[in-house]
């Protein structure tokens, strides 16, 4: 059993920190066994890296939706831009889904 620090984020995610104590089962220097136990928990203000990336992508989607709404008044003139923006929104939705799956 090896003991590690744990970092807890305000979004509810967590990650392992530095190793604090090795056990006798560790085969090589710098490696631990398969059983990780918490030595201390450190609370970190702010969200994890993945949640920050998701927020950035959601803000980008919101900007694109505003542009589409503005362009839709003259849809004939802005048809290509509207199509590109919709494709970009679809790509961003896929990226958000991937990051949310990795987060949980």
JOWO-V44904 format. One line per field, one symbol per residue. psi: psi as a letter, one per 20 degrees, with the letter a starting at -180 (. if undefined). burial: 1 if it has 16 or more other C-alpha atoms within 10 Angstrom, else 0. A space follows every 50 residues. Layout:
psi=???
burial=???
This chain:
psi=pqpqqppprhiirrqqbqphpqriiphqpiqraiopqpgqppppprrrgg hghggghhhgggghhggggghihmhghjgghgggghghggghgghggghh hhh.
burial=01111111100001001010010000000001000000100000001100 10010011001001100100100000000001001100100110010000 0000
